[in-house]
Amino acid sequence: MSKTFLSAQWEHLIMANYAVNPECLKPFIPAGLELDAHQGNIYVSLVGFMFKNTRLFQIPIPFFGSFEEVNLRFYVKRETEHGLRRGVVFINETVPYRAVAWLANKLYKEHYTAIPTKHSIEQAAGMKHIRYEWKCNKKWNSLAVEASSAEILMIPGSVEEFIFEHYYGYTKINAFDTEEYEVKHPRWSVSTVLSSAVDCDFNAMYGAPFSFLSQQKPDSVMLAAGSSVRVKWNRNRI
């Protein structure tokens, strides 16, 4: 059994989901994978969440223990002898600490950057107000929701289930090699989002291939409660 490399608590996950033309993602698809669709739609998600109680090989990392992460990701799948594996590919992951970004990029050839981030989380009168912000080119970008405090189970077959139920991560090493890793967590509950706001310079953050998202409204915005998460040390080259 492989060791747990990273364990943490992921909380208050906002997902702003955009249906896109599959052509824009073709250059980013790792070898051996294909795009995963829900009811014929291919999605890219802008994600913000809290990364808490971080441990590496079960050793607490006090200074870097809690921080915001913002990422842009899309959804893939691959057939294996053990069945279908569904996962995500990250275009970029943003954290506030250079050391965290350096470690992830060095160990796993991920696509982390370090820029200033901040958040606001308020819960009162049966409501949640959650906001993530990150600074790029002297501009503060943001992702925010107002949601019910009530947490409900995801409906089987729903778009919420599709977005959240991907338990593998894939990294494009080069044109021929891909690394696969497993992310373990229980099935998350979700809250009803009543209003949302996205203010992101996608061109500055993620490059010209995604600049069109600045003018596109998300097809859906979701909020998941989150849970403890474990990422295995072993990565499979496929």
C-alpha positions in Angstrom: 0.0 0.0 0.0 1.4 3.4 -1.0 2.2 6.0 1.6 0.1 9.1 2.0 2.2 12.1 0.8 -0.2 14.8 1.7 -3.2 15.0 4.0 -5.3 18.1 4.6 -8.8 19.5 5.2 -10.4 21.0 2.1 -13.2 23.3 3.0 -15.8 25.7 1.3 -15.1 24.7 -2.3 -16.6 27.1 -4.8 -16.7 25.7 -8.4 -17.6 28.1 -11.3 -18.2 25.8 -14.3 -18.0 26.8 -17.9 -19.1 24.7 -20.9 -16.4 25.1 -23.5 -15.5 24.0 -27.0 -13.3 20.9 -26.7 -10.9 22.3 -29.2 -9.5 24.8 -26.6 -8.4 22.0 -24.4 -6.8 19.7 -26.9 -3.2 21.1 -26.3 -3.6 20.4 -22.6 -4.9 16.8 -22.6 -2.2 14.5 -21.3 -1.3 11.4 -23.3 -3.5 8.4 -22.7 -6.6 10.4 -21.7 -9.8 11.7 -23.3 -12.1 14.5 -22.2 -14.9 13.6 -19.9 -18.3 15.0 -20.7 -21.6 15.4 -18.8 -24.7 15.3 -21.0 -22.5 16.2 -24.0 -20.9 19.2 -22.3 -17.2 19.7 -21.7 -16.4 21.8 -18.6 -13.7 24.0 -17.3 -13.9 24.9 -13.6 -12.6 27.9 -11.8 -12.1 26.7 -8.2 -11.5 28.4 -4.9 -11.2 26.7 -1.5 -9.5 26.6 1.9 -6.5 24.3 2.4 -6.2 23.6 6.1 -4.3 21.4 8.6 -1.7 20.4 6.0 0.6 17.5 6.7 3.3 16.0 4.7 3.9 12.3 5.5 1.7 12.9 8.6 4.1 15.6 9.8 2.2 18.9 10.5 3.4 22.0 8.5 2.4 24.8 10.9 3.5 27.8 9.0 1.9 26.6 5.7 -0.9 24.7 7.4 -3.8 26.9 6.2 -4.1 28.9 3.0 -6.3 29.6 0.0 -6.0 27.8 -3.3 -7.4 28.9 -6.6 -7.2 26.7 -9.7 -8.5 26.2 -13.2 -9.1 22.6 -14.1 -10.9 20.3 -16.6 -12.2 16.7 -16.6 -10.8 13.6 -18.2 -11.1 9.8 -18.1 -9.3 6.7 -19.1 -10.1 3.0 -19.4 -8.0 0.6 -17.3 -8.0 -3.1 -16.6 -9.6 -2.1 -13.3 -12.4 -0.1 -14.9 -13.0 3.5 -15.8 -10.9 6.2 -14.0 -12.2 9.7 -14.0 -10.0 12.6 -13.0 -8.9 16.2 -13.5 -6.1 18.1 -15.2 -5.0 21.4 -13.7 -4.1 24.3 -16.0 -2.8 26.2 -13.1 -3.0 26.1 -9.3 -2.4 29.3 -7.2 -1.3 29.5 -3.6 0.1 32.3 -1.5 3.4 30.7 -0.6 6.4 30.3 -2.9 7.7 27.4 -0.9 4.5 25.4 -1.4 4.5 26.2 -5.1 8.1 25.2 -5.5 7.7 21.9 -3.7 4.7 20.9 -5.8 6.4 21.9 -9.0 9.7 20.2 -8.1 8.3 16.9 -6.8 5.5 16.4 -9.3 6.0 18.8 -12.2 2.7 20.5 -11.4 1.7 24.0 -12.5 1.7 26.0 -9.3 2.2 29.7 -9.0 2.5 31.9 -5.9 0.6 35.2 -5.7 -1.1 37.1 -2.9 -4.5 35.6 -1.9 -7.1 36.3 0.8 -10.6 35.1 1.7 -13.7 36.0 3.7 -16.0 33.4 5.2 -19.1 34.5 7.1 -21.9 32.2 8.3 -25.0 33.6 10.0 -28.8 33.4 9.9 -28.8 30.3 7.8 -26.5 31.7 5.1 -22.9 31.4 4.0 -21.0 34.3 2.4 -17.7 33.0 1.0 -15.3 35.0 -1.1 -11.8 34.2 -2.4 -9.5 36.8 -3.9 -6.1 36.6 -5.6 -3.9 39.4 -7.0 -2.5 39.2 -10.5 -0.8 42.1 -12.3 -1.8 44.5 -9.5 -5.5 43.5 -9.9 -7.5 41.6 -7.3 -9.6 38.9 -8.9 -12.4 37.3 -7.0 -14.8 34.3 -6.8 -17.7 34.6 -4.4 -21.0 33.0 -3.5 -24.0 33.5 -1.2 -25.5 30.1 -0.3 -27.7 28.4 2.1 -26.0 27.0 5.2 -28.0 23.7 4.8 -26.0 20.9 3.4 -27.6 18.3 1.1 -26.5 15.2 -0.7 -25.7 15.4 -4.3 -28.3 13.9 -6.7 -27.0 10.8 -8.6 -26.4 11.7 -12.2 -26.4 15.4 -11.5 -23.9 17.9 -12.8 -22.8 18.5 -9.2 -21.9 14.8 -9.0 -20.0 15.0 -12.3 -18.0 18.0 -11.2 -17.1 16.8 -7.7 -16.8 13.0 -8.2 -13.4 12.8 -10.0 -10.8 11.0 -7.8 -7.7 11.0 -9.9 -5.3 13.8 -10.9 -3.3 13.7 -14.1 -0.2 15.7 -15.0 1.2 16.1 -18.5 4.9 15.4 -18.3 5.6 15.8 -22.0 3.9 14.9 -25.3 4.2 11.1 -24.5 4.2 10.7 -20.7 1.5 11.3 -18.1 1.5 10.8 -14.4 -1.5 9.6 -12.5 -2.2 10.0 -8.8 -5.2 9.2 -6.5 -7.0 11.7 -4.3 -9.1 10.1 -1.5 -12.0 11.7 0.2 -15.6 10.9 1.1 -18.5 12.0 -1.1 -19.1 15.7 -0.4 -22.4 17.4 0.5 -23.4 20.6 -1.2 -25.2 23.8 -0.4 -27.7 25.7 -2.6 -26.0 28.7 -4.2 -28.4 31.7 -4.2 -26.1 34.2 -5.9 -22.5 34.3 -7.2 -19.9 36.6 -8.7 -16.8 36.0 -10.8 -14.3 38.7 -11.5 -11.3 37.0 -13.2 -8.8 38.2 -15.8 -8.5 34.8 -17.4 -6.0 36.0 -20.0 -3.6 37.3 -17.3 -4.1 34.2 -15.1 -4.3 31.4 -17.5 -3.2 32.7 -20.9 -4.8 33.5 -24.3 -6.4 30.1 -24.8 -8.8 30.9 -21.9 -9.2 34.6 -22.3 -12.7 34.1 -23.7 -13.9 33.0 -20.3 -13.7 36.6 -19.1 -16.7 37.4 -21.3 -18.6 34.2 -20.6 -20.9 33.6 -17.6 -20.5 30.3 -15.8 -23.1 27.7 -16.6 -23.3 26.8 -12.9 -21.7 27.8 -9.6 -21.5 25.2 -6.8 -20.4 25.1 -3.2 -19.3 21.9 -1.5 -18.6 21.6 2.2 -15.4 19.6 1.7 -13.7 17.1 4.0 -10.4 15.6 4.9 -8.3 14.6 1.8 -5.4 12.3 1.3 -3.1 12.3 -1.7 -1.0 9.2 -2.3 2.8 9.4 -2.7 3.0 7.0 -5.6 2.4 8.3 -9.0 1.9 6.0 -12.0 3.5 6.8 -15.3 1.0 6.0 -18.1 
